[in-house]
Amino acid sequence: MAEPRRTRALYHNTVSYFGGLVVAASLVLIVFALILEFSLGHPSPYLGIFTYMVFPSIFGAGALLFLFGMRRESLRRRRSDSLDEPPYPKLDLNDPVHRRRFAVSMVGGTLGAILLGFISYNAFLFSESVTFCGRICHTIMEPEYTAYQHSPHARVRCVECHVGSGASWYVKSKLSGVRQVFAAALKTYERPIPVPIQNLRPARETCEECHWPQKFYGAQLVQNPHFRYDEKNTPEQVSLLLKTGGGDPKLGAQAGIHWHMILANTVSFATDDPRQQVIPWVHVRRHDGSEETYVSLDAEEPAEALALKPRHTVDCIDCHNRPTHIYPAPETAVDQALASGLMSPDLPWIKKVAVDALVREYPDREAAHAGLRKEIAAFYETNYPGVDREKIRAAQEAVEAIYDRSVFPAMKVNWTTYADNIGHRNWPGCFRCHDGRHVARSGKAISMDCTLCHTLPQRGPRTPLGTLMPVSDAGWHPWELRGKHAQILCNRCHAAGFRAPTDCAECHKMDAGAPMMSMGCDTCHVRPQEVLPLADCRSCHEALKGLHTGGAHPDLSCAECHKPHTWKVSGREGCESCHEDKRAHYEKDGPCAGCHGFRG
């Protein structure tokens, strides 16, 4: 008896053959890439992309092409109405050929499902990895990734803070990621990348997973190394006790900076500033139920309008806003390099030379490295040719490393780009609210008393870590702050890591070439850091001649005619302020002093 004629399977067509070839090739590539990745022993960003994204996508495209070929063949058979070629798959387990095909399909499908599950899970892990976040978009994320590697959270994965646990935030982050992929591909992303303050997950769902908010931390010793801008780079140490505090009122311990935590007290604020550096309205609800609202005296809107604005409840991120992506300011970074021995303090003036070189702007990293090396080398070749060359080379390398951690020209990022709200030295920080100018209706102001948050700093010689602080009532600032200088916020002078002004003219914008600018300010200003009273000009200018001694002139203050710091009398305005009746007198002939002699 003749065997029945076998019909061709639906996948016997050119399109399905090609799809099957693509599937087989991509499968080989996936297996090869997996073996290569495991043999490397460390994550590779681009290998990971091909292993878990590109090759599986090709595999999926091949599978779809294979099925499309079958569908296309099925439609062709339906149109032909041929009984010899059925348009739909046929399964007859009594037929040994069908049984073999079914068995092969089941084994292949099972292995494929296992491989698909393995690839999918590892693709998920790869998309959650630090390598994926920081190294895929190398140029765009270079500042964040570099800062992350040197941060206190360098062992915490990006997603643990930026995404957190739970499916909802995972989906939100991936949807946001799609937009970011298009922005990266089309190069429409912002430079620098803005801080997503409004889109951050609440700190209670991220920070507090590791940091226990109810814990009472007490006071912590802080010892900051500092080297002066002098030839010897005089080493100093500024020590203080930081009153971190915290705790839970139920346990009987609640004080210090962490009083602001959302435990028993709730602090909220309103601001239109996207960077939250200007806060005009603050509301406090205490654990006893009492409430108070503070409005800044500098607010541009009335309290009623400010109270209607969206409120933000203070949490960890409002103070610890740069817990990981920290770009150290040149002054701080150079102090740390000198303290750690990466840069020798024996090099004369190295603190000043290094900071001055770092604060210059360079077009790109290569130009920066060349400029930094050149400036340091030129200073010592000119002024100290006998200095140890090895120490100069080490200083150049340390300064380059500081630059590479803090400045990223391609993304327009440096230490001034993002405000750091911890402290108040380089940025307003605590003084955004604690400036003494946020006042309640009762007249009570949010205090700017230093000792609320820390003990008064103690300045002294460098000591080993943990050594007891010296206790002294002596001023901790390099020079005594008086008058308005005692009320100016720290960041007004320190300006995000730039070298602080060293003389009056740097802040008061005096013309260095003006008369008497070569003399000390205290020549005329009797009291340090105060404009008035002024010294009597006659103590130096004794022999006054001409009209200085005539009429009412001897009874006038010199400053009534001579504008301070320029001193030269020009024009007619000064004279006409007294001699109004002479306004039309030789009006076109220039200044009065051209005819009326004051020099005898």
C-alpha positions in Angstrom: 0.0 0.0 0.0 1.5 3.4 -1.0 2.2 5.9 1.7 0.1 9.1 1.7 1.7 12.1 0.1 3.3 14.4 2.8 2.3 18.0 2.7 4.9 20.7 3.2 4.8 22.5 6.5 3.9 26.2 6.6 7.5 27.3 7.5 8.8 25.9 4.2 9.1 29.3 2.5 11.9 31.8 1.9 10.8 34.3 4.5 10.5 31.8 7.3 13.8 30.3 6.3 15.4 33.7 6.6 13.7 34.3 9.9 14.9 31.0 11.2 18.5 31.8 10.1 18.3 35.2 12.0 17.0 33.4 15.1 19.8 30.8 14.9 22.5 33.5 14.3 21.2 35.7 17.1 21.1 32.7 19.5 24.7 31.9 18.7 25.6 35.5 19.3 23.7 35.6 22.6 25.4 32.5 23.9 28.8 33.8 22.8 28.2 37.2 24.4 27.1 35.5 27.7 30.2 33.4 27.8 32.4 36.4 27.1 30.6 38.5 29.7 31.0 35.9 32.4 34.7 35.4 31.5 35.4 39.1 31.9 34.5 39.1 35.5 33.3 42.7 35.5 30.4 44.5 33.8 31.0 46.0 30.4 28.4 48.6 29.3 28.5 48.0 25.6 28.8 44.2 25.8 25.8 44.3 28.2 23.8 46.4 25.6 24.4 43.8 22.9 23.9 40.8 25.2 20.7 41.8 26.8 19.2 44.3 24.3 20.5 44.2 20.8 20.9 40.5 20.2 17.6 39.6 22.0 15.9 42.2 19.8 17.4 40.6 16.7 16.2 37.2 18.1 12.7 38.5 18.5 12.7 40.1 15.1 13.8 36.8 13.5 11.1 34.9 15.4 8.5 37.4 14.2 9.8 37.1 10.6 9.6 33.3 10.9 5.9 33.5 12.0 5.2 36.2 9.4 6.5 33.8 6.7 4.1 31.1 8.0 1.2 33.5 8.0 2.0 34.6 4.5 2.2 31.0 3.3 -1.1 30.2 5.0 -2.8 33.1 3.2 -1.3 32.0 -0.2 -2.7 28.5 0.4 -6.2 29.8 1.3 -6.3 31.8 -1.9 -5.3 28.7 -4.0 -8.1 26.5 -2.6 -5.8 23.5 -3.1 -6.7 20.4 -1.1 -3.1 19.1 -1.2 -1.8 22.1 0.8 -3.9 22.8 3.9 -3.7 26.5 5.0 -3.5 25.7 8.7 -1.0 23.7 10.8 -2.0 20.1 11.3 -1.2 18.0 14.3 -1.7 14.2 14.4 0.1 12.5 17.2 -0.6 9.1 15.6 1.7 10.2 12.8 5.3 9.5 13.9 6.5 12.5 11.8 4.1 14.8 13.7 5.1 13.3 17.0 8.8 14.0 16.2 8.0 17.6 15.2 5.8 18.1 18.3 8.6 16.7 20.6 11.2 18.9 18.9 8.9 21.9 19.2 8.2 21.3 22.9 11.9 20.8 23.8 12.9 23.8 21.7 10.1 25.9 23.1 11.0 24.9 26.7 14.6 25.8 26.1 13.6 29.0 24.4 11.4 29.9 27.3 14.2 29.2 29.8 16.6 31.3 27.7 14.0 34.1 27.3 13.4 34.1 31.1 17.2 34.2 31.8 17.8 36.9 29.3 14.8 39.0 30.5 15.9 38.7 34.1 19.4 39.7 33.3 18.2 42.5 31.1 16.2 43.8 34.0 19.3 43.5 36.3 21.5 45.2 33.7 19.0 48.1 33.3 19.1 48.5 37.1 22.9 48.5 37.3 25.3 51.4 37.9 27.1 50.5 34.7 23.9 51.0 32.7 23.0 54.3 34.5 26.5 55.8 34.4 28.5 54.5 31.5 26.0 53.9 28.6 25.5 57.7 28.0 29.1 58.4 28.7 29.2 62.1 27.9 25.8 63.0 29.3 26.2 61.2 32.6 29.9 61.6 33.0 29.6 64.3 35.7 27.1 62.3 37.8 28.9 59.0 37.4 32.3 60.5 38.3 31.0 62.2 41.4 29.1 59.0 42.4 32.3 56.9 42.3 34.0 59.3 44.9 30.9 59.7 47.0 29.8 58.3 50.4 27.1 56.3 48.5 29.5 54.7 46.0 28.2 51.2 47.0 24.6 52.1 46.7 23.1 51.5 43.3 21.6 54.5 41.5 18.1 52.9 41.3 17.9 52.5 45.1 17.6 56.3 45.4 16.3 57.4 42.0 13.7 54.6 41.6 13.3 52.7 44.9 11.2 49.6 45.4 7.8 48.9 43.9 6.4 48.5 40.4 4.8 51.9 40.0 8.0 53.9 40.4 9.9 51.3 38.2 7.3 52.0 35.4 7.6 55.7 35.9 11.3 55.6 35.6 11.3 53.5 32.5 8.7 55.8 30.8 10.9 58.8 31.7 13.9 56.8 30.4 12.2 56.6 26.9 12.1 60.3 26.7 15.7 60.6 27.8 16.8 58.1 25.2 15.2 60.2 22.5 16.8 63.3 24.0 20.2 61.6 24.0 19.8 60.3 20.4 18.6 63.7 19.1 21.0 65.7 21.3 18.2 67.8 22.7 19.2 67.3 26.3 20.0 70.2 28.5 23.5 71.2 29.5 23.9 70.9 32.4 21.3 68.3 33.3 18.8 70.1 35.6 18.1 68.7 39.1 14.6 66.9 39.0 13.5 68.3 42.4 9.8 68.1 41.6 10.1 64.4 40.4 12.2 62.9 43.2 10.7 60.1 45.1 10.0 61.1 48.8 12.9 60.6 51.0 10.8 58.5 53.4 10.7 55.9 50.6 14.4 56.0 49.8 16.8 57.6 52.3 14.9 56.2 55.3 15.3 52.6 54.0 18.9 52.8 55.2 19.0 55.8 57.6 16.8 55.4 60.6 15.1 58.7 61.2 14.2 58.1 64.9 17.8 57.5 65.9 19.3 60.1 68.1 22.8 60.9 66.8 23.9 63.4 69.5 26.8 65.7 68.6 29.5 64.8 66.1 33.1 66.1 66.0 34.0 67.8 62.7 37.6 68.6 62.0 38.2 70.4 58.7 41.8 70.9 57.5 42.7 74.3 56.2 45.8 75.7 54.7 46.4 79.4 54.5 47.1 81.4 51.3 50.7 82.2 52.3 54.2 81.1 51.3 54.4 78.3 53.9 50.8 77.1 53.3 50.4 77.3 57.1 48.3 74.3 58.2 45.3 74.8 60.4 42.3 73.0 61.6 38.8 74.3 62.2 37.0 72.1 64.7 33.5 72.1 65.9 30.8 69.9 67.4 27.9 69.5 65.0 24.6 69.1 66.9 23.0 66.5 64.6 20.6 65.4 67.3 17.3 64.0 66.0 15.5 61.3 67.9 11.9 60.7 68.8 10.0 62.7 71.5 8.4 59.5 72.7 11.9 58.4 73.7 12.6 61.7 75.4 15.4 62.8 73.1 14.7 65.3 70.4 17.0 68.2 69.5 19.6 69.5 67.1 19.5 69.8 63.3 17.4 66.7 62.9 14.6 68.4 64.8 13.4 69.3 61.3 12.7 65.6 60.5 9.1 64.6 59.9 8.6 62.9 63.2 6.8 65.1 65.7 7.6 68.5 64.1 6.7 69.4 60.5 8.3 72.2 58.6 7.0 73.3 55.3 7.9 76.1 52.9 6.7 77.8 49.7 9.0 79.2 47.0 8.9 80.0 43.3 12.6 79.4 42.9 13.1 76.1 41.0 16.5 75.6 42.8 14.9 76.4 46.2 17.7 78.8 47.1 15.2 81.7 48.0 12.6 80.7 50.5 10.2 83.6 51.4 7.6 81.6 53.4 8.1 79.0 56.2 5.4 77.2 58.3 6.2 75.2 61.4 3.9 72.8 63.2 5.4 71.5 66.5 4.7 68.3 68.4 2.5 70.2 71.0 0.2 71.3 68.2 1.3 74.9 68.1 1.9 76.5 64.7 3.7 79.5 63.4 4.3 81.1 60.0 7.4 83.1 59.1 7.6 85.5 56.2 10.9 86.9 54.9 11.3 90.7 55.1 12.7 90.5 51.6 9.7 88.7 50.1 8.4 90.4 47.0 4.8 89.2 47.6 2.5 89.7 50.6 2.2 86.9 53.2 -1.4 86.1 52.0 -0.3 85.4 48.5 2.7 83.3 49.6 0.4 81.2 51.8 -1.6 80.1 48.8 1.4 78.8 46.9 2.2 75.0 46.8 3.9 73.8 50.0 6.8 71.5 50.2 7.4 69.5 53.4 11.0 69.5 54.6 12.7 66.1 54.4 16.2 64.8 54.1 16.8 66.0 50.6 16.1 69.7 51.4 19.4 69.8 53.3 21.2 66.7 52.0 20.5 67.7 48.4 24.0 66.5 47.2 24.5 63.3 49.1 26.2 61.6 46.1 26.8 63.9 43.2 29.3 66.1 45.0 31.6 68.4 43.0 34.2 69.7 45.5 35.1 73.3 45.3 38.8 74.0 44.4 39.6 75.5 47.9 38.2 72.5 49.7 39.7 70.0 47.3 43.2 71.5 47.5 43.0 71.6 51.4 42.1 67.8 51.3 44.9 67.1 48.9 47.4 68.9 51.1 46.1 67.2 54.2 46.3 63.7 52.6 49.8 64.2 51.2 48.8 64.1 47.5 50.3 67.6 47.3 53.3 68.6 49.3 52.7 71.6 51.7 56.4 72.2 51.4 55.9 73.8 48.0 55.9 77.6 48.5 52.5 79.1 47.8 51.1 75.9 46.4 47.6 76.5 47.9 47.3 79.8 46.2 48.8 78.7 42.9 46.6 75.5 42.7 43.4 77.3 43.5 44.1 80.2 41.2 44.8 77.7 38.4 41.7 75.6 39.0 39.2 78.6 39.0 40.2 79.6 35.5 37.9 78.6 32.6 39.2 76.1 30.0 37.5 75.1 26.7 38.0 71.4 27.2 39.7 68.8 29.4 42.9 68.6 27.2 43.4 72.4 27.3 42.7 72.3 31.1 45.4 69.7 31.7 47.9 71.6 29.6 47.0 74.9 31.2 47.1 73.6 34.8 50.5 72.0 34.3 51.9 75.1 32.5 50.7 77.6 35.2 52.1 75.6 38.1 55.4 74.9 36.3 55.8 78.5 35.2 55.3 79.9 38.7 58.0 77.7 40.2 60.4 78.2 37.3 60.1 82.0 37.7 60.0 82.3 41.5 61.5 79.1 43.0 63.7 77.4 40.4 65.4 75.2 43.0 62.2 73.5 44.2 62.1 69.7 44.0 60.7 68.8 40.5 59.1 65.6 41.8 57.0 67.5 44.2 55.9 69.9 41.4 55.0 66.9 39.2 52.9 65.3 42.1 51.2 68.7 42.6 50.3 68.9 38.9 48.8 65.4 38.9 46.8 66.2 42.1 45.4 69.4 40.6 44.5 67.5 37.4 42.6 64.9 39.4 40.8 67.7 41.3 39.8 69.3 38.0 38.6 65.9 36.5 36.3 65.4 39.6 34.8 68.9 39.6 34.7 70.3 36.0 33.1 68.8 32.9 33.2 71.4 30.1 31.2 69.3 27.6 28.2 69.3 30.0 28.9 72.8 31.4 29.2 71.4 34.9 31.5 72.6 37.6 31.5 73.1 41.4 29.3 76.2 41.0 26.5 74.5 38.9 24.5 72.9 41.7 23.9 74.5 45.1 24.9 72.3 48.1 22.6 73.0 51.0 24.6 71.3 53.7 26.2 74.0 55.8 26.4 77.6 54.7 29.9 78.4 53.7 29.8 78.3 49.9 26.0 78.5 49.4 23.1 80.0 51.5 22.2 76.5 52.8 20.9 76.9 56.4 20.6 80.6 55.9 17.8 80.2 53.3 15.6 80.2 56.4 17.9 80.9 59.4 18.9 84.4 58.3 17.2 86.4 61.1 14.9 88.0 58.5 12.1 85.4 58.5 9.7 86.9 61.0 6.3 85.8 62.4 3.4 88.0 63.3 4.4 87.8 66.9 7.7 89.4 66.0 9.7 86.3 66.6 12.4 85.6 63.9 14.0 82.4 62.8 17.3 82.6 64.6 20.6 82.7 62.8 22.5 82.0 66.1 25.5 79.8 65.2 25.2 77.7 68.3 21.8 76.4 67.4 23.4 73.8 65.1 27.0 73.7 66.2 29.5 74.9 68.7 31.5 78.0 67.9 34.4 76.8 65.6 37.8 76.6 67.1 40.8 77.4 64.9 44.2 75.9 65.8 47.0 73.8 64.6 46.3 70.5 62.9 45.9 67.6 65.3 45.2 63.8 64.8 41.7 62.8 64.1 39.7 62.5 67.3 42.0 64.7 69.5 40.0 66.8 71.9 39.2 70.2 70.6 40.9 73.2 72.0 38.5 75.4 74.0 39.0 79.1 73.5 37.0 82.3 73.3 39.4 83.7 70.7 37.9 84.5 67.3 37.9 81.6 65.0 37.7 83.7 61.8 41.1 84.6 60.3 40.2 88.3 61.1 37.6 89.7 63.4 34.3 90.4 61.8 32.8 93.8 62.7 29.9 96.0 61.7 28.1 94.8 58.5 30.8 92.2 57.9 29.5 90.3 61.0 26.0 90.1 59.4 27.0 89.2 55.9 26.2 85.6 55.0 29.3 83.4 54.6 28.7 82.5 51.0 28.8 86.2 50.0 32.6 86.1 50.5 33.4 82.4 50.0 31.3 82.2 46.8 31.2 78.5 46.1 34.9 77.7 46.5 36.6 80.7 45.0 39.4 82.2 47.0 37.9 84.6 49.5 38.7 88.3 49.0 41.9 89.4 50.7 41.4 93.2 50.7 38.6 95.7 50.7 38.9 96.6 47.0 37.9 93.1 45.9 34.4 93.4 47.3 33.9 97.2 47.2 35.0 97.4 43.5 37.5 100.1 43.9 39.7 101.2 41.0 43.2 100.0 41.8 44.7 102.9 39.9 42.7 105.6 41.7 44.6 108.1 43.9 45.6 106.8 47.4 44.7 103.2 46.6 48.3 102.2 47.3 47.7 103.2 50.9 45.9 101.1 53.5 42.1 101.7 54.0 42.8 102.4 57.7 44.6 105.6 56.6 41.3 107.3 56.2 38.8 104.9 57.9 39.5 105.2 61.6 37.5 102.2 62.7 38.3 98.8 61.1 35.5 97.6 58.8 33.4 100.7 59.3 33.1 103.6 56.9 32.7 106.3 59.5 34.3 108.2 61.2 36.9 109.4 58.7 40.3 110.7 59.6 40.8 114.5 59.2 42.3 115.0 55.7 44.3 118.0 57.2 46.4 115.6 59.2 48.2 114.8 56.0 47.3 117.7 53.7 48.4 120.5 56.0 49.4 123.2 53.6 46.1 124.1 51.9 46.4 126.9 49.4 44.2 129.1 47.2 40.5 129.0 47.7 40.8 126.1 50.1 41.4 128.9 52.7 38.9 131.4 51.4 35.2 132.0 52.1 33.3 129.1 53.7 35.6 126.5 52.2 37.7 125.9 55.4 34.5 125.0 57.3 33.4 122.3 54.8 34.2 118.6 54.9 36.7 117.7 52.2 34.3 114.9 51.0 31.7 117.5 50.2 33.7 118.6 47.1 36.1 115.7 46.7 34.3 112.4 45.8 35.8 109.7 48.0 38.3 107.4 46.3 38.5 109.5 43.1 39.2 112.8 44.9 39.7 114.8 41.8 37.0 117.5 41.4 35.6 117.6 37.9 32.7 119.3 36.3 30.5 122.1 37.9 27.9 120.1 39.9 29.8 120.2 43.2 30.3 123.9 43.1 26.8 124.6 41.9 25.3 122.7 44.8 26.3 125.7 47.0 26.8 128.5 44.4 23.4 128.2 42.7 23.5 131.8 41.6 26.5 131.1 39.4 25.0 128.4 37.3 24.9 130.6 34.2 28.4 132.1 34.9 30.7 131.1 32.0 28.6 128.0 31.6 30.3 126.9 28.4 33.8 127.4 29.6 34.1 124.2 31.6 34.7 123.4 35.2 35.0 126.2 37.8 38.5 125.1 38.9 39.7 126.1 35.5 39.6 129.7 36.5 39.2 129.7 40.3 42.5 128.4 41.7 42.5 126.1 44.7 46.2 125.4 44.6 47.5 128.9 45.2 
